[in-house]
Amino acid sequence: MSHPISRYPVPELQDLPADVRERMLQVQEKAGFIPTVFLTLAHRPDEFRAFFAYHDALMLRESGLTKAEREMIVVATSGHNHCLYCVVAHGAILRIYAKNPHIADQVAVDHRKADITPRQRAMLDFAIKLARTPEAVDEADHQALRDAGFSAEDIWDIGGITAFFGLSNRMAHLIAMRPNDEFYLMGRLPAPGK
């Protein structure tokens, strides 16, 4: 059964502003497809630009967090927020960065039982608490991260990624965003020809 990718209208590529269309075509060239988050959020081009500018500022900056750790935060918090799109899409990216076909499923369901390091467990404990009960985050939570080896800037990154994807999860629920089929197998099987 084929479901729409959004409950809101999805614009045609040719109808989009040139910069938005160009961003999508760059992603398509790299990934081989356009993730539905790009297509669906293009319904409002100004918000699309702001969303991806903030995404890139958080996820592409130099940081004490690895690319895989950043994706772990997305997958763990999105799992708690029951966001199908982000668990599936970012789970694929996590599997690729971690070179581990099992990690995303483990982190999405229960990071405390996942095959991750104690440092990563502390990071995800904090991210989940911030995502679910932000008013309960206190100095002890920050100290636990410092004890695990995170700097103040790393803690900001953990919090910023958690907060940004809280917004992303809620938008995905609002518009009933569906993940691309391509994401489901990415990072689970060896690449063709390998």
MIDOSE-1310 file (N, C-alpha, C; in nm, 2 decimals, decimal comma, always signed):
residues 194
mshp	+0,09/-0,12/+0,00/+0,00/+0,00/+0,00/+0,09/+0,12/+0,00; +0,06/+0,22/-0,09/+0,14/+0,34/-0,10/+0,07/+0,45/-0,02; +0,14/+0,51/+0,07/+0,09/+0,62/+0,15/+0,15/+0,75/+0,11; +0,08/+0,86/+0,12/+0,15/+0,99/+0,09/+0,26/+1,02/+0,18
isry	+0,36/+1,10/+0,14/+0,48/+1,13/+0,22/+0,45/+1,24/+0,32; +0,34/+1,31/+0,30/+0,30/+1,42/+0,39/+0,15/+1,45/+0,38; +0,09/+1,49/+0,49/-0,05/+1,53/+0,48/-0,07/+1,67/+0,42; +0,04/+1,74/+0,40/+0,04/+1,87/+0,34/+0,09/+1,86/+0,19
pvpe	+0,05/+1,96/+0,11/+0,10/+1,95/-0,03/+0,25/+1,95/-0,04; +0,30/+1,87/-0,13/+0,44/+1,86/-0,16/+0,47/+1,92/-0,29; +0,55/+2,03/-0,29/+0,57/+2,10/-0,42/+0,65/+2,02/-0,52; +0,63/+2,05/-0,65/+0,71/+1,99/-0,75/+0,85/+2,07/-0,76
lqdl	+0,95/+1,99/-0,79/+1,09/+2,05/-0,79/+1,09/+2,18/-0,88; +1,03/+2,17/-1,00/+1,04/+2,29/-1,09/+0,96/+2,41/-1,03; +0,88/+2,39/-0,93/+0,81/+2,51/-0,88/+0,88/+2,57/-0,76; +0,99/+2,52/-0,72/+1,06/+2,56/-0,60/+1,15/+2,68/-0,63
padv	+1,18/+2,76/-0,53/+1,29/+2,86/-0,55/+1,42/+2,79/-0,59; +1,50/+2,86/-0,67/+1,62/+2,80/-0,72/+1,71/+2,74/-0,62; +1,73/+2,82/-0,51/+1,83/+2,77/-0,40/+1,78/+2,64/-0,33; +1,65/+2,63/-0,31/+1,59/+2,51/-0,25/+1,60/+2,40/-0,34
rerm	+1,57/+2,42/-0,47/+1,58/+2,31/-0,57/+1,72/+2,26/-0,58; +1,82/+2,36/-0,58/+1,96/+2,32/-0,60/+2,01/+2,24/-0,48; +1,96/+2,27/-0,36/+2,00/+2,19/-0,24/+1,95/+2,05/-0,26; +1,83/+2,04/-0,30/+1,77/+1,90/-0,32/+1,84/+1,82/-0,43
lqvq	+1,88/+1,89/-0,53/+1,95/+1,82/-0,64/+2,09/+1,77/-0,60; +2,15/+1,85/-0,51/+2,29/+1,82/-0,46/+2,27/+1,69/-0,37; +2,17/+1,69/-0,29/+2,15/+1,57/-0,20/+2,12/+1,45/-0,29; +2,03/+1,47/-0,39/+2,00/+1,36/-0,48/+2,12/+1,30/-0,55
ekag	+2,21/+1,39/-0,59/+2,33/+1,35/-0,66/+2,42/+1,26/-0,56; +2,43/+1,30/-0,44/+2,51/+1,23/-0,34/+2,45/+1,10/-0,29; +2,32/+1,11/-0,26/+2,25/+0,99/-0,20/+2,18/+0,90/-0,30; +2,15/+0,95/-0,42/+2,08/+0,87/-0,52/+1,93/+0,89/-0,51
fipt	+1,88/+0,97/-0,41/+1,74/+1,00/-0,40/+1,73/+1,13/-0,31; +1,61/+1,18/-0,31/+1,59/+1,30/-0,23/+1,51/+1,26/-0,11; +1,57/+1,27/+0,01/+1,50/+1,23/+0,13/+1,37/+1,31/+0,15; +1,27/+1,25/+0,19/+1,13/+1,31/+0,20/+1,13/+1,43/+0,29
vflt	+1,23/+1,44/+0,39/+1,23/+1,56/+0,47/+1,25/+1,69/+0,39; +1,33/+1,68/+0,28/+1,35/+1,79/+0,19/+1,23/+1,83/+0,12; +1,17/+1,72/+0,06/+1,05/+1,75/-0,02/+0,93/+1,80/+0,06; +0,91/+1,75/+0,18/+0,80/+1,79/+0,26/+0,81/+1,93/+0,32
lahr	+0,93/+1,96/+0,37/+0,95/+2,09/+0,43/+0,96/+2,20/+0,33; +0,98/+2,17/+0,20/+0,98/+2,27/+0,10/+0,84/+2,33/+0,08; +0,74/+2,28/+0,14/+0,61/+2,34/+0,14/+0,62/+2,48/+0,19; +0,71/+2,51/+0,28/+0,74/+2,65/+0,32/+0,89/+2,68/+0,30
pdef	+0,92/+2,74/+0,19/+1,07/+2,75/+0,16/+1,15/+2,83/+0,27; +1,09/+2,94/+0,32/+1,17/+3,01/+0,43/+1,20/+2,93/+0,55; +1,10/+2,84/+0,59/+1,12/+2,76/+0,70/+1,22/+2,64/+0,66; +1,21/+2,59/+0,54/+1,31/+2,50/+0,49/+1,45/+2,55/+0,50
raff	+1,47/+2,67/+0,46/+1,61/+2,73/+0,46/+1,66/+2,74/+0,61; +1,57/+2,79/+0,70/+1,61/+2,80/+0,84/+1,63/+2,67/+0,90; +1,55/+2,57/+0,87/+1,56/+2,44/+0,93/+1,70/+2,38/+0,89; +1,73/+2,38/+0,76/+1,85/+2,32/+0,71/+1,98/+2,40/+0,75
ayhd	+1,96/+2,53/+0,77/+2,08/+2,61/+0,81/+2,11/+2,57/+0,96; +2,01/+2,55/+1,04/+2,03/+2,51/+1,18/+2,08/+2,37/+1,19; +2,02/+2,28/+1,11/+2,07/+2,14/+1,10/+2,22/+2,14/+1,07; +2,26/+2,21/+0,97/+2,40/+2,20/+0,92/+2,49/+2,26/+1,03
alml	+2,44/+2,37/+1,09/+2,53/+2,43/+1,20/+2,55/+2,33/+1,31; +2,46/+2,25/+1,35/+2,47/+2,15/+1,45/+2,54/+2,03/+1,41; +2,51/+1,98/+1,30/+2,55/+1,84/+1,26/+2,68/+1,84/+1,18; +2,72/+1,95/+1,12/+2,84/+1,96/+1,04/+2,96/+2,03/+1,10
resg	+2,94/+2,09/+1,22/+3,04/+2,17/+1,28/+3,15/+2,08/+1,34; +3,27/+2,14/+1,36/+3,37/+2,07/+1,43/+3,33/+2,05/+1,57; +3,35/+1,94/+1,63/+3,29/+1,91/+1,76/+3,37/+1,79/+1,83; +3,36/+1,78/+1,96/+3,42/+1,67/+2,03/+3,33/+1,55/+2,01
ltka	+3,22/+1,56/+1,95/+3,13/+1,44/+1,92/+3,16/+1,39/+1,78; +3,17/+1,26/+1,76/+3,19/+1,20/+1,63/+3,06/+1,22/+1,55; +3,07/+1,19/+1,42/+2,95/+1,19/+1,34/+2,85/+1,08/+1,39; +2,90/+0,97/+1,42/+2,82/+0,86/+1,47/+2,75/+0,90/+1,60
erem	+2,82/+0,96/+1,69/+2,76/+1,00/+1,82/+2,65/+1,10/+1,80; +2,67/+1,19/+1,71/+2,56/+1,29/+1,68/+2,44/+1,22/+1,63; +2,46/+1,12/+1,54/+2,34/+1,04/+1,49/+2,28/+0,96/+1,60; +2,36/+0,91/+1,70/+2,31/+0,83/+1,81/+2,21/+0,92/+1,89
ivva	+2,24/+1,04/+1,91/+2,15/+1,13/+1,98/+2,02/+1,14/+1,91; +2,03/+1,16/+1,78/+1,91/+1,18/+1,70/+1,82/+1,05/+1,71; +1,89/+0,94/+1,69/+1,81/+0,81/+1,69/+1,75/+0,78/+1,83; +1,83/+0,80/+1,93/+1,78/+0,77/+2,07/+1,66/+0,86/+2,11
tsgh	+1,68/+0,99/+2,09/+1,57/+1,08/+2,12/+1,45/+1,07/+2,03; +1,47/+1,04/+1,91/+1,36/+1,02/+1,81/+1,29/+0,89/+1,85; +1,36/+0,79/+1,89/+1,29/+0,67/+1,94/+1,20/+0,70/+2,06; +1,25/+0,78/+2,15/+1,16/+0,81/+2,26/+1,04/+0,90/+2,22
nhcl	+1,06/+0,98/+2,12/+0,96/+1,06/+2,06/+0,87/+0,99/+1,96; +0,90/+0,86/+1,94/+0,82/+0,78/+1,85/+0,81/+0,84/+1,70; +0,93/+0,90/+1,66/+0,93/+0,96/+1,53/+0,99/+0,86/+1,43; +0,89/+0,80/+1,35/+0,93/+0,70/+1,25/+1,03/+0,75/+1,15
ycvv	+1,01/+0,87/+1,10/+1,10/+0,93/+1,00/+1,24/+0,94/+1,05; +1,26/+1,00/+1,16/+1,39/+1,02/+1,21/+1,46/+0,90/+1,26; +1,39/+0,80/+1,32/+1,45/+0,68/+1,35/+1,50/+0,60/+1,23; +1,42/+0,60/+1,13/+1,45/+0,52/+1,01/+1,57/+0,60/+0,93
ahga	+1,55/+0,72/+0,90/+1,65/+0,80/+0,82/+1,78/+0,81/+0,89; +1,78/+0,86/+1,02/+1,90/+0,88/+1,09/+1,96/+0,75/+1,14; +1,87/+0,64/+1,15/+1,92/+0,51/+1,18/+2,01/+0,46/+1,07; +1,97/+0,49/+0,95/+2,05/+0,45/+0,83/+2,19/+0,52/+0,83
ilri	+2,19/+0,65/+0,86/+2,31/+0,73/+0,87/+2,40/+0,68/+0,98; +2,34/+0,65/+1,10/+2,42/+0,60/+1,21/+2,48/+0,46/+1,17; +2,41/+0,37/+1,11/+2,47/+0,24/+1,07/+2,59/+0,27/+0,98; +2,58/+0,36/+0,89/+2,69/+0,39/+0,80/+2,81/+0,45/+0,87
yakn	+2,78/+0,55/+0,95/+2,90/+0,61/+1,02/+2,96/+0,52/+1,12; +2,88/+0,44/+1,19/+2,93/+0,35/+1,29/+2,99/+0,22/+1,23; +2,95/+0,19/+1,10/+2,99/+0,07/+1,04/+2,94/-0,05/+1,12; +2,82/-0,04/+1,17/+2,76/-0,14/+1,25/+2,61/-0,15/+1,21
phia	+2,57/-0,27/+1,16/+2,43/-0,29/+1,11/+2,33/-0,30/+1,22; +2,37/-0,32/+1,35/+2,28/-0,34/+1,46/+2,26/-0,22/+1,55; +2,35/-0,12/+1,54/+2,35/-0,02/+1,64/+2,23/+0,07/+1,64; +2,18/+0,11/+1,53/+2,06/+0,20/+1,53/+1,94/+0,14/+1,59
dqva	+1,91/+0,01/+1,56/+1,80/-0,06/+1,63/+1,81/-0,06/+1,78; +1,93/-0,09/+1,82/+1,96/-0,10/+1,97/+1,94/+0,04/+2,03; +2,00/+0,14/+1,97/+1,99/+0,27/+2,03/+1,84/+0,33/+2,03; +1,77/+0,30/+1,92/+1,63/+0,35/+1,91/+1,54/+0,28/+2,02
vdhr	+1,57/+0,16/+2,05/+1,48/+0,09/+2,14/+1,52/+0,11/+2,29; +1,65/+0,09/+2,32/+1,70/+0,11/+2,46/+1,85/+0,12/+2,46; +1,89/+0,25/+2,46/+2,04/+0,27/+2,45/+2,11/+0,21/+2,57; +2,05/+0,18/+2,68/+2,12/+0,13/+2,79/+2,16/-0,02/+2,77
kadi	+2,09/-0,08/+2,67/+2,13/-0,22/+2,64/+2,20/-0,23/+2,51; +2,24/-0,11/+2,45/+2,31/-0,11/+2,32/+2,45/-0,14/+2,34; +2,52/-0,18/+2,23/+2,66/-0,21/+2,23/+2,73/-0,07/+2,20; +2,74/+0,01/+2,31/+2,80/+0,14/+2,30/+2,89/+0,16/+2,42
tprq	+2,98/+0,26/+2,42/+3,07/+0,28/+2,52/+3,00/+0,35/+2,64; +3,06/+0,34/+2,76/+3,01/+0,41/+2,88/+2,99/+0,56/+2,85; +3,09/+0,62/+2,78/+3,08/+0,76/+2,75/+2,96/+0,79/+2,66; +2,93/+0,71/+2,56/+2,81/+0,73/+2,48/+2,69/+0,70/+2,56
raml	+2,69/+0,61/+2,65/+2,57/+0,58/+2,73/+2,54/+0,71/+2,82; +2,64/+0,77/+2,87/+2,62/+0,89/+2,95/+2,56/+1,00/+2,86; +2,62/+1,01/+2,74/+2,57/+1,11/+2,65/+2,42/+1,09/+2,62; +2,38/+0,97/+2,59/+2,24/+0,94/+2,56/+2,15/+0,95/+2,68
dfai	+2,20/+0,91/+2,80/+2,12/+0,93/+2,92/+2,08/+1,08/+2,93; +2,18/+1,17/+2,91/+2,15/+1,31/+2,92/+2,06/+1,36/+2,81; +2,08/+1,31/+2,69/+1,99/+1,36/+2,58/+1,85/+1,31/+2,60; +1,83/+1,19/+2,65/+1,69/+1,14/+2,67/+1,63/+1,22/+2,78
klar	+1,70/+1,25/+2,89/+1,64/+1,33/+3,00/+1,61/+1,47/+2,95; +1,69/+1,53/+2,87/+1,66/+1,66/+2,82/+1,54/+1,66/+2,72; +1,53/+1,55/+2,64/+1,42/+1,54/+2,55/+1,29/+1,51/+2,62; +1,29/+1,43/+2,73/+1,16/+1,39/+2,79/+1,12/+1,47/+2,91
tpea	+1,22/+1,51/+2,99/+1,19/+1,59/+3,12/+1,30/+1,70/+3,13; +1,29/+1,80/+3,04/+1,40/+1,90/+3,04/+1,40/+1,98/+3,17; +1,29/+1,99/+3,24/+1,29/+2,07/+3,36/+1,37/+2,00/+3,47; +1,39/+1,87/+3,46/+1,46/+1,79/+3,56/+1,61/+1,79/+3,54
vdea	+1,66/+1,84/+3,43/+1,81/+1,85/+3,41/+1,87/+1,94/+3,50; +1,97/+1,90/+3,57/+2,04/+1,98/+3,68/+2,19/+1,97/+3,67; +2,26/+2,03/+3,76/+2,40/+2,03/+3,76/+2,46/+1,89/+3,77; +2,40/+1,80/+3,84/+2,45/+1,66/+3,85/+2,45/+1,60/+3,71
dhqa	+2,36/+1,63/+3,62/+2,36/+1,58/+3,49/+2,47/+1,63/+3,41; +2,50/+1,76/+3,42/+2,62/+1,82/+3,35/+2,75/+1,76/+3,41; +2,75/+1,74/+3,54/+2,87/+1,68/+3,60/+2,90/+1,54/+3,55; +2,79/+1,46/+3,53/+2,80/+1,33/+3,48/+2,87/+1,33/+3,34
lrda	+2,83/+1,43/+3,26/+2,89/+1,44/+3,13/+3,04/+1,48/+3,14; +3,06/+1,58/+3,22/+3,20/+1,62/+3,24/+3,29/+1,50/+3,29; +3,23/+1,42/+3,38/+3,30/+1,30/+3,43/+3,33/+1,20/+3,32; +3,24/+1,20/+3,22/+3,26/+1,10/+3,11/+3,35/+1,16/+3,00
gfsa	+3,40/+1,28/+3,02/+3,50/+1,34/+2,93/+3,45/+1,44/+2,83; +3,33/+1,49/+2,85/+3,27/+1,59/+2,76/+3,30/+1,73/+2,81; +3,34/+1,81/+2,71/+3,36/+1,96/+2,75/+3,23/+2,03/+2,75; +3,23/+2,15/+2,80/+3,11/+2,24/+2,80/+3,06/+2,26/+2,66
ediw	+3,14/+2,27/+2,56/+3,10/+2,29/+2,42/+3,03/+2,16/+2,37; +3,09/+2,04/+2,41/+3,03/+1,91/+2,37/+2,89/+1,90/+2,43; +2,87/+1,95/+2,56/+2,74/+1,94/+2,62/+2,64/+2,03/+2,55; +2,69/+2,14/+2,51/+2,60/+2,23/+2,43/+2,56/+2,16/+2,30
digg	+2,65/+2,09/+2,23/+2,62/+2,01/+2,11/+2,52/+1,91/+2,14; +2,54/+1,83/+2,25/+2,44/+1,73/+2,28/+2,30/+1,79/+2,30; +2,30/+1,90/+2,38/+2,17/+1,97/+2,40/+2,11/+2,03/+2,28; +2,19/+2,09/+2,20/+2,14/+2,15/+2,07/+2,09/+2,05/+1,98
itaf	+2,15/+1,94/+1,96/+2,11/+1,83/+1,87/+1,97/+1,77/+1,92; +1,97/+1,75/+2,05/+1,85/+1,70/+2,12/+1,73/+1,80/+2,09; +1,75/+1,92/+2,12/+1,65/+2,02/+2,10/+1,60/+2,04/+1,96; +1,70/+2,05/+1,87/+1,66/+2,06/+1,73/+1,58/+1,94/+1,68
fgls	+1,62/+1,82/+1,71/+1,55/+1,71/+1,66/+1,42/+1,69/+1,74; +1,40/+1,75/+1,85/+1,27/+1,75/+1,92/+1,18/+1,83/+1,83; +1,22/+1,94/+1,77/+1,14/+2,02/+1,67/+1,12/+1,93/+1,55; +1,22/+1,87/+1,50/+1,21/+1,79/+1,38/+1,11/+1,67/+1,40
nrma	+1,12/+1,60/+1,51/+1,03/+1,49/+1,54/+0,88/+1,54/+1,54; +0,86/+1,66/+1,60/+0,72/+1,71/+1,61/+0,67/+1,75/+1,48; +0,76/+1,81/+1,39/+0,71/+1,84/+1,26/+0,68/+1,72/+1,18; +0,76/+1,61/+1,20/+0,74/+1,49/+1,12/+0,60/+1,43/+1,17
hlia	+0,57/+1,44/+1,30/+0,44/+1,39/+1,34/+0,33/+1,48/+1,29; +0,35/+1,61/+1,29/+0,25/+1,70/+1,24/+0,20/+1,67/+1,10; +0,30/+1,65/+1,01/+0,27/+1,64/+0,87/+0,27/+1,49/+0,83; +0,28/+1,40/+0,92/+0,28/+1,25/+0,89/+0,39/+1,22/+0,78
mrpn	+0,51/+1,27/+0,81/+0,62/+1,25/+0,71/+0,66/+1,10/+0,71; +0,67/+1,04/+0,59/+0,71/+0,90/+0,58/+0,85/+0,89/+0,53; +0,93/+0,80/+0,58/+1,07/+0,78/+0,54/+1,07/+0,72/+0,40; +1,18/+0,75/+0,33/+1,20/+0,69/+0,20/+1,23/+0,54/+0,22
defy	+1,19/+0,46/+0,13/+1,22/+0,31/+0,13/+1,37/+0,29/+0,13; +1,44/+0,37/+0,07/+1,59/+0,35/+0,05/+1,66/+0,34/+0,19; +1,60/+0,41/+0,29/+1,67/+0,42/+0,42/+1,67/+0,29/+0,49; +1,57/+0,20/+0,47/+1,55/+0,08/+0,55/+1,67/-0,01/+0,55
lmgr	+1,73/-0,03/+0,43/+1,84/-0,12/+0,42/+1,98/-0,06/+0,42; +1,98/+0,07/+0,41/+2,12/+0,14/+0,41/+2,20/+0,10/+0,54; +2,32/+0,06/+0,52/+2,41/+0,03/+0,63/+2,38/-0,11/+0,69; +2,29/-0,18/+0,64/+2,26/-0,31/+0,69/+2,33/-0,42/+0,61
lpap	+2,34/-0,40/+0,48/+2,40/-0,49/+0,39/+2,53/-0,43/+0,33; +2,62/-0,51/+0,29/+2,74/-0,46/+0,22/+2,70/-0,39/+0,10; +2,77/-0,28/+0,07/+2,74/-0,21/-0,06/+2,76/-0,30/-0,18; +2,68/-0,28/-0,28/+2,70/-0,36/-0,40/+2,84/-0,36/-0,45
gk	+2,89/-0,48/-0,49/+3,03/-0,49/-0,54/+3,14/-0,50/-0,43; +3,09/-0,51/-0,30/+3,19/-0,52/-0,19/+3,19/-0,66/-0,13
